[in-house]
């Protein structure tokens, strides 16, 4: 006994299969499976900013360290010390302004930062602002203004360039930092 299928099934089966395929396609492209979360998108944006700022900051830092080496090579009574100190101060302010941009971005998106580093960020912003203002001559530290005429510079200041990517949660710092190059 052979039973024949109704012609309506020949229409509905391909239609249902097509709807299923289209539903899966739409879910992958427009649904939760295909799109990163808002946090992931924000943290990837923060990571991109850090990498971009560190590329510029690292270049300025290398120039600063070269100036420090030139300064250390000068005799203590050289007249070039003052102009070199002024150049070092300007270069360090440039590096610190890149750092400040990074720290302010990290402060805006604390959910991207590891829990252990979150409380450090406001202090880093304050320290960086203080250093910039001091080296720019607008703010005193312990009653003293920055004076290149004294002819002294702490050559160990900003001796090492560290990456701010270390502040990000591990799932967001998957690319190498410019500080690693």
C-alpha positions as a Markdown table, in Angstrom:
| # | Residue | x | y | z |
|---|---|---|---|---|
| 1 | Unk | 0.0 | 0.0 | 0.0 |
| 2 | Unk | 1.6 | 3.2 | -1.2 |
| 3 | Unk | 0.4 | 6.4 | 0.1 |
| 4 | Unk | 0.8 | 9.5 | -2.0 |
| 5 | Unk | 2.0 | 12.7 | -0.4 |
| 6 | Unk | -0.2 | 15.7 | -0.8 |
| 7 | Unk | 1.1 | 18.4 | -3.2 |
| 8 | Unk | 0.9 | 21.0 | -0.4 |
| 9 | Unk | 3.8 | 19.3 | 1.4 |
| 10 | Unk | 6.0 | 19.8 | -1.6 |
| 11 | Unk | 5.4 | 23.5 | -1.3 |
| 12 | Unk | 5.7 | 23.8 | 2.5 |
| 13 | Unk | 8.8 | 21.7 | 3.0 |
| 14 | Unk | 11.1 | 23.8 | 0.8 |
| 15 | Unk | 9.6 | 26.9 | 2.2 |
| 16 | Unk | 10.3 | 25.8 | 5.8 |
| 17 | Unk | 13.8 | 24.7 | 4.9 |
| 18 | Unk | 14.4 | 28.1 | 3.3 |
| 19 | Unk | 13.0 | 30.0 | 6.3 |
| 20 | Unk | 15.3 | 27.9 | 8.6 |
| 21 | Unk | 18.4 | 28.7 | 6.6 |
| 22 | Unk | 17.5 | 32.4 | 6.4 |
| 23 | Unk | 16.9 | 32.5 | 10.2 |
| 24 | Unk | 20.2 | 30.9 | 10.9 |
| 25 | Unk | 22.0 | 33.3 | 8.5 |
| 26 | Unk | 20.2 | 36.4 | 10.1 |
| 27 | Unk | 21.1 | 35.2 | 13.6 |
| 28 | Unk | 24.8 | 34.8 | 12.7 |
| 29 | Unk | 25.0 | 38.2 | 11.0 |
| 30 | Unk | 22.7 | 40.3 | 13.1 |
| 31 | Unk | 22.0 | 38.4 | 16.3 |
| 32 | Unk | 24.0 | 37.9 | 19.5 |
| 33 | Unk | 26.2 | 35.2 | 17.9 |
| 34 | Unk | 27.6 | 37.4 | 15.2 |
| 35 | Unk | 28.2 | 40.7 | 17.1 |
| 36 | Unk | 30.6 | 41.4 | 20.0 |
| 37 | Unk | 29.2 | 42.7 | 23.2 |
| 38 | Unk | 29.2 | 46.4 | 23.9 |
| 39 | Unk | 32.0 | 45.9 | 26.5 |
| 40 | Unk | 34.1 | 44.0 | 24.0 |
| 41 | Unk | 33.7 | 46.7 | 21.4 |
| 42 | Unk | 34.6 | 49.4 | 23.9 |
| 43 | Unk | 37.6 | 47.5 | 25.3 |
| 44 | Unk | 38.9 | 46.8 | 21.8 |
| 45 | Unk | 38.6 | 50.5 | 21.1 |
| 46 | Unk | 40.5 | 51.3 | 24.3 |
| 47 | Unk | 43.2 | 48.8 | 23.2 |
| 48 | Unk | 43.5 | 50.4 | 19.8 |
| 49 | Unk | 43.9 | 53.8 | 21.4 |
| 50 | Unk | 46.6 | 52.5 | 23.8 |
| 51 | Unk | 48.5 | 51.0 | 20.9 |
| 52 | Unk | 48.2 | 54.1 | 18.8 |
| 53 | Unk | 49.3 | 56.4 | 21.7 |
| 54 | Unk | 52.1 | 54.1 | 22.7 |
| 55 | Unk | 53.5 | 54.1 | 19.2 |
| 56 | Unk | 53.9 | 57.9 | 19.3 |
| 57 | Unk | 54.8 | 57.9 | 23.0 |
| 58 | Unk | 57.5 | 55.3 | 22.5 |
| 59 | Unk | 59.1 | 57.3 | 19.7 |
| 60 | Unk | 59.2 | 60.4 | 21.9 |
| 61 | Unk | 60.5 | 58.4 | 24.8 |
| 62 | Unk | 63.4 | 57.1 | 22.7 |
| 63 | Unk | 64.2 | 60.7 | 21.7 |
| 64 | Unk | 64.1 | 61.7 | 25.4 |
| 65 | Unk | 66.4 | 58.9 | 26.4 |
| 66 | Unk | 68.8 | 59.9 | 23.7 |
| 67 | Unk | 68.8 | 63.4 | 25.1 |
| 68 | Unk | 69.5 | 62.0 | 28.6 |
| 69 | Unk | 72.5 | 60.1 | 27.2 |
| 70 | Unk | 73.7 | 63.3 | 25.6 |
| 71 | Unk | 73.3 | 65.1 | 28.9 |
| 72 | Unk | 75.2 | 62.5 | 30.8 |
| 73 | Unk | 78.1 | 62.8 | 28.3 |
| 74 | Unk | 78.4 | 66.5 | 28.9 |
| 75 | Unk | 80.9 | 67.8 | 31.5 |
| 76 | Unk | 79.3 | 69.3 | 34.6 |
| 77 | Unk | 80.3 | 72.8 | 33.8 |
| 78 | Unk | 79.1 | 72.8 | 30.1 |
| 79 | Unk | 76.9 | 75.6 | 28.9 |
| 80 | Unk | 74.9 | 73.2 | 26.8 |
| 81 | Unk | 73.4 | 71.6 | 29.9 |
| 82 | Unk | 70.7 | 74.2 | 30.3 |
| 83 | Unk | 69.4 | 73.9 | 26.7 |
| 84 | Unk | 69.6 | 70.1 | 26.9 |
| 85 | Unk | 67.6 | 70.2 | 30.1 |
| 86 | Unk | 65.0 | 72.4 | 28.5 |
| 87 | Unk | 64.8 | 69.9 | 25.5 |
| 88 | Unk | 64.5 | 66.9 | 27.9 |
| 89 | Unk | 61.7 | 68.6 | 29.8 |
| 90 | Unk | 59.8 | 69.3 | 26.6 |
| 91 | Unk | 60.3 | 65.8 | 25.3 |
| 92 | Unk | 59.2 | 64.3 | 28.7 |
| 93 | Unk | 56.1 | 66.5 | 28.7 |
| 94 | Unk | 55.3 | 65.1 | 25.2 |
| 95 | Unk | 55.7 | 61.5 | 26.4 |
| 96 | Unk | 53.6 | 62.2 | 29.6 |
| 97 | Unk | 50.8 | 63.7 | 27.5 |
| 98 | Unk | 50.5 | 60.5 | 25.6 |
| 99 | Unk | 50.4 | 58.6 | 28.9 |
| 100 | Unk | 47.8 | 61.0 | 30.3 |
| 101 | Unk | 45.5 | 60.3 | 27.3 |
| 102 | Unk | 45.8 | 56.6 | 27.9 |
| 103 | Unk | 45.1 | 56.9 | 31.6 |
| 104 | Unk | 42.1 | 59.1 | 31.1 |
| 105 | Unk | 40.7 | 56.6 | 28.6 |
| 106 | Unk | 41.3 | 53.7 | 31.0 |
| 107 | Unk | 39.5 | 55.7 | 33.7 |
| 108 | Unk | 36.5 | 56.2 | 31.3 |
| 109 | Unk | 36.2 | 52.4 | 30.8 |
| 110 | Unk | 37.0 | 50.7 | 34.1 |
| 111 | Unk | 35.4 | 47.5 | 33.1 |
| 112 | Unk | 38.2 | 47.0 | 30.6 |
| 113 | Unk | 40.9 | 47.3 | 33.3 |
| 114 | Unk | 41.9 | 44.5 | 35.6 |
| 115 | Unk | 40.4 | 44.7 | 39.1 |
| 116 | Unk | 43.8 | 45.0 | 40.7 |
| 117 | Unk | 44.8 | 48.0 | 38.6 |
| 118 | Unk | 41.6 | 50.1 | 38.7 |
| 119 | Unk | 42.3 | 51.9 | 41.9 |
| 120 | Unk | 45.8 | 53.0 | 40.6 |
| 121 | Unk | 44.5 | 54.9 | 37.6 |
| 122 | Unk | 43.3 | 58.1 | 39.4 |
| 123 | Unk | 46.7 | 58.4 | 41.2 |
| 124 | Unk | 48.5 | 57.9 | 37.9 |
| 125 | Unk | 46.4 | 60.7 | 36.3 |
| 126 | Unk | 47.2 | 63.0 | 39.2 |
| 127 | Unk | 50.9 | 62.2 | 39.2 |
| 128 | Unk | 51.1 | 62.6 | 35.4 |
| 129 | Unk | 49.3 | 66.0 | 35.5 |
| 130 | Unk | 51.6 | 67.1 | 38.4 |
| 131 | Unk | 54.7 | 66.2 | 36.4 |
| 132 | Unk | 53.5 | 67.9 | 33.2 |
| 133 | Unk | 52.6 | 71.0 | 35.1 |
| 134 | Unk | 55.9 | 71.1 | 37.0 |
| 135 | Unk | 58.0 | 70.5 | 33.9 |
| 136 | Unk | 56.0 | 73.2 | 32.0 |
| 137 | Unk | 56.7 | 75.6 | 34.8 |
| 138 | Unk | 53.1 | 76.2 | 35.9 |
| 139 | Unk | 53.1 | 74.4 | 39.2 |
| 140 | Unk | 55.6 | 74.0 | 42.0 |
| 141 | Unk | 56.5 | 70.8 | 43.7 |
| 142 | Unk | 57.3 | 71.2 | 47.4 |
| 143 | Unk | 57.6 | 74.9 | 46.9 |
| 144 | Unk | 60.0 | 74.6 | 44.0 |
| 145 | Unk | 59.4 | 75.4 | 40.4 |
| 146 | Unk | 61.2 | 73.6 | 37.6 |
| 147 | Unk | 64.4 | 75.6 | 36.7 |
| 148 | Unk | 66.7 | 74.4 | 34.0 |
| 149 | Unk | 69.2 | 77.1 | 35.0 |
| 150 | Unk | 70.2 | 74.9 | 37.9 |
| 151 | Unk | 71.8 | 72.5 | 35.4 |
| 152 | Unk | 70.6 | 69.3 | 37.0 |
| 153 | Unk | 68.4 | 66.5 | 35.8 |
| 154 | Unk | 67.4 | 63.2 | 37.4 |
| 155 | Unk | 68.8 | 60.9 | 34.6 |
| 156 | Unk | 66.9 | 57.9 | 36.0 |
| 157 | Unk | 63.5 | 59.7 | 35.6 |
| 158 | Unk | 61.3 | 57.7 | 33.2 |
| 159 | Unk | 64.1 | 55.2 | 32.6 |
| 160 | Unk | 61.9 | 52.4 | 31.4 |
| 161 | Unk | 58.9 | 52.5 | 29.0 |
| 162 | Unk | 56.1 | 50.2 | 30.1 |
| 163 | Unk | 53.0 | 49.3 | 28.2 |
| 164 | Unk | 49.6 | 50.3 | 29.5 |
| 165 | Unk | 48.2 | 47.1 | 27.8 |
| 166 | Unk | 49.1 | 45.4 | 31.1 |
| 167 | Unk | 46.2 | 47.2 | 32.7 |
| 168 | Unk | 43.6 | 45.6 | 30.4 |
| 169 | Unk | 41.9 | 42.4 | 31.2 |
| 170 | Unk | 43.6 | 39.5 | 29.5 |
| 171 | Unk | 40.9 | 38.9 | 26.9 |
| 172 | Unk | 41.5 | 42.4 | 25.5 |
| 173 | Unk | 45.2 | 42.6 | 25.4 |
| 174 | Unk | 45.8 | 39.9 | 22.8 |
| 175 | Unk | 48.0 | 41.9 | 20.4 |
| 176 | Unk | 51.6 | 42.8 | 21.1 |
| 177 | Unk | 52.4 | 46.3 | 22.4 |
| 178 | Unk | 54.7 | 48.8 | 20.8 |
| 179 | Unk | 56.8 | 48.7 | 24.0 |
| 180 | Unk | 57.6 | 45.0 | 23.1 |
| 181 | Unk | 59.3 | 46.0 | 19.8 |
